C-alpha cells in the first residue's frame, strides 16, 4: 500500500513535513498546502520557502496548485519545473467557503464545462505529470458521473477522490458507493482519501476495496503521527516518542517563526487534532488553547504528557 500525507493549510508546511519524516517514515508522497500562482507564476515568500528543494530533502514532495485559470496553472507549473518538480497536483477538493466562492477548489466542480476546458488547456501545454484531488461534487453526489467523464478524457498521474461533496465539508460518512463507482470507472489510477483514523478504519476500507493500492490521510496523521506504523502492523508508538516528536516541531517553530505569538498559533493549530491522541484530555486542551505565553503553553503540555495516556483505540 502507498500512503500519502494530505495537505492541511497552515499546518503541514515544510517544517512539519521534515519532523514527520524524521520520526515516522513510511509516507510515500507528501503534498504541499495549496499554492496560488499568478499569471506570471510568481509565488509569495511563504509558498516559495515551502517548496524549496533544500527544505524538502529526503522525501517525495508534490506541490499542489489552487486555481481555475489555465494561464496561472501553467505559469506556476513552469516555476515549479524550474525548481526541479516533475509532478503537480490540482486542488479540486478544498471546501472552504472563501475558496469555493471564487469557484476554486471544490467550487470549480460546479462548472464542469469550464473545468473540462481548463484541463484541456493545461494538458495541451504541460510538461509535468498532473494529478487531481477531487470531491464528488459541489452540492450532490449525483454530479460525480459527469466529473468522471471529464477526468477520463485526460492522462492523469492519479485521481485522488475524497467521497464527500463540498457542502458536506468533513461531516457524515464518506460515500463509499460513489468511491466504488470512481475506482471502477476511472481510466487513471485512483487514490482514496477520507476518514482513516485508525487500524479498524483502514481494515474496513481494505475489505471493501482489496484492489486499492494507495490511500491519502490528513486528519488521521495530525491526530496520530505514528498512524502509518500502526497500519503496517508496528503498533502504537511509545508516549516518549510522541513527546519527542512534539518537542522537535515546537523547537523548529521557535527557530523559524517570527515571534512567540506566531509559534503559539501554529502549535495550537496542531493541537486541534493532536489532542485526540490522549485519553480524557479535554481540560488539558483547554489549557493549551488559553495559553498566551510560551511558559504557560509548556506547562500545559508537560502536564498533559505526565498525567494522560495515549488512546489505545487508534490501534483497534
N, C-alpha and C positions, 0 to 999 in steps of 0.2 A: 504494500500500500504506500502511495505517495501522500505525504502530509504537507499542506500549505498553511502559512500563517496569514490570516486575513488582515487587511489594513484597518486600523482604527484611528481616525483623525484625532490628533493631539496626544496620542499615547504611543503608538508603535513606530516612532521615529528611529533614527539610526542608533542612538544611544541605547534604547530599549532592545533593539534587534541584536546588537553586539553582546549585551549581557545575556540575553536569552540563549544565543548560540553558544556562548562560553559555558553556561551552566547546564543547559538542557539541549544538546544537539539532537538531531532527528528530524528537523524541518527540511524538506526538500526545496521549497521555494518560499521566500518572503516577498511580500508585496508592499510597496510604499503607500502611505496615505496619499490621497489623490493630489496630483499636480494640475495646475490650471495655467498652461502656457498661453501667451497672447499670440497674435498673428505673426509675430517675428520669432516665436519660440522662446521668448525670454521667460526665465523662472525668477521668482523672488529669492532673496538671500536664504531664507529658511528652506525653501524647496531645493535650492542648489546644494546647500550643506547636506541635505538628506540623501541626495543621490550621488554625491562624490564617491568615486570608486575607492578612494583611500579610507572612507568612512564605512565601507561595506565589504571589507576584505574577508575572504574565507567562507562566504556563503553565497547562494544564488539569489539575486535580487531582481524583481520585476517592477519597474516603475509603472504606476497607474496614472492615466490621464482622465480628467473630467472635462468634457466639452461637448457641445453639439455643433461645432463648426469644423468642417474638414480642414480648412486652411490652418486653424490653430493646432489641430491634432498633428498635421503633417509638419508644421514648423517645430512643434515640440518633439516630434519623432526625430527630426534632423539634429536637434540639440542633444537629445539623449543618445543618438547614434554616435555623435562626436565624443561622448563620454565612454563609448565602448559597449553600450547596450544593444542587444540584438532581439530582445523580446519586450513588448509593451502590452499593458492591459488597459482596456477601455472600461471605464466605470459606467455601467447602466443599472447599478443597484442601489446607490445611495438614496435613502428615503427621506432625508432631511427636507423640511418644507422650504427652507431658503434656497436649497439646490433645485428642488422639484419645481418651484415657482418660475424658474428660468428655463424650464424644460431641459435640464441637465440631469445626469444620474438616472434614477428610475423615472423621472419626469419625461425623459426623451421617449420612453416606451409608449406614451400617449400619442405619438406622431409617427406611426410605423412607416409611412411613405417617405417622410423626411429622413428617418433613420436608415432606410434602405438606400437612399441617395447618398447619405453620408458615408455608409460603409462602401458603397460602390466607388466613391471618390478616393477614400483612403487606400483601398486595396489596389486601385489603379496606379498608385504612386508610392506606396510604402516600400521600404527596403528591409523592414523589420518583420519579425513574426508577431502577429496580433492575436491576443486572447480577449475574451469578453466575459465580464462578470455581470450577470443579469438577474433581475427579479422576473416573476412570471407575468407581470402586467402592472399597470398603474392602479387600476380600480378592481379588476376582476380576473380570476384565473382563466376565464374563457378567452382572454386576449392572447394566451400563450401560443396556441397553434399558429396564429398569424406571425408571431415573432419568430417561431421556429422556421417557418417558410423563409423568412428573411435571413436568419443565421445560416441556414443550409446552402445559401447561394454563395457563401464566401469560405475560403480555406482558413478557418480559424485554427490557431495553435491549440486552443481548447475553449470550451464553453463552460463557465463556472455558473451553476444555477443555484440561486437561493430561492426555494419554492414558496415564497410569500409574495403578495402584491406590495406595492409601495404603501398603500393605505393601511396595511396591517403592521407596518414597521417591524417590530420583533415580537408581536403578540400572537398568542394562539399556537397551534401546532402547524408546522410546515406541511404543505400539500404534497404528500409523498406520491399520490396518484399522478399529480402533474409532473413531478420529477421523473416518475416511471415513464410517462409519455415522452419526456425530453430525452432520456437516455436511450429509449427505444427508437426514436425517430431522428436523432441527430446524426448528421454525416461527419461530424467532428468529435474528437474526444470530449467527454463530459466529466466534470468535477462537481461533487456535491458540497453544498455549504448550508449549514443551519442546525442549531440545537444539538451539537455534540459536546456534552459537558462531562461525560464520564464513560466508563467501560460499558455499562449497560446500554447507553445511547448508541455507542459505536457498534456493539454486537447486534442490537436490534436492527440498525440500519443495514449492516452487512448481511444479515439473514434475508432481508428484503431485496438486496442488490448484490448478490455474490460475485457478479462480474465487475462491480465497481472497483476502480483501481486508484482513485485519488479523492481526497477529502480536504476541503479548506475549513479551518477552525479559527474563530476570532475570540468571542467572549469566553469560550471554554478555556483557552490558553491564558487569557487575562486572569481568570479565576484561579487557575492551577497551571503554572508554567511547566510543571512536570507531567502534564497530561499525556504527551506522546509516549513517554516511557511506560505509563500505565497501560495505554492501549496496546503497546508491544509486549506486555507481559512482565515488565520490570518492577512493578509495584509502586506504591506511593513513596515519593522522596521523603527523607527524614526532615523533621522540622528545622533542624540546624542548617540543612542545605537551603531550605526556603528562606531562612533568616539571612544567610549569606547572599542569596540572590537579591533580596530586598535591599540590603546594605550596599551592594555593588551598584544597583540602579540609583539609589539615593546619592551615593558619592559621585557618580557620573553627572547627575543633575547639578549637584553643588559646584562641580568643577567647570561646567559648561554653560549653565543658565545664568542670566543676568540678575542676580539678586535673590534674597531669601523668599520673597513673596512668590516669585515665579516657580521656585523649587517646590514650595508648599502646594501651589496649584497643580503642578504636574504630578506630584505624589498623591494628592487627593483624587485626581482623575483615575489613577491606577487603583486606588483603594475602593472605588465604587464597585469594582469587580473582585478584587483580591480578597476583600473581607469575607466573601462567601466560602473561602477555603477553610475557615476556622469555625469551631463549634461555639454556639451561644455567644457570638461576638458583637451583637448589636450595640451594646453600650460602649465598647471599645471603638467601633466605627464612628460613633457619635463624638467621642473624644478626639479622634483623628480629624474629623470634619471641622470641629470647633477650634482646633489649634491655630493660633495666629503667629506663633514664633517657632523657630526650629527646635529649641529645647522642649517646648510643650509637645510638639509632634513626636520627638524622640522618646519622651517619657511615655506617651500613649502607645507607641509601637512596642517599646520594651515591656510594658505591662501585658499587652496582648500576647506576645510570644511566650512570656513567662507563665501566664495563667490560663491560656486556652490551648486546645489541641487541634490537630488537623482533622478535617472531615473525612472519615473513612468511606462515606457514601460515594466519593469520587471514584473509588476502586470497584464499586459494585455494578 
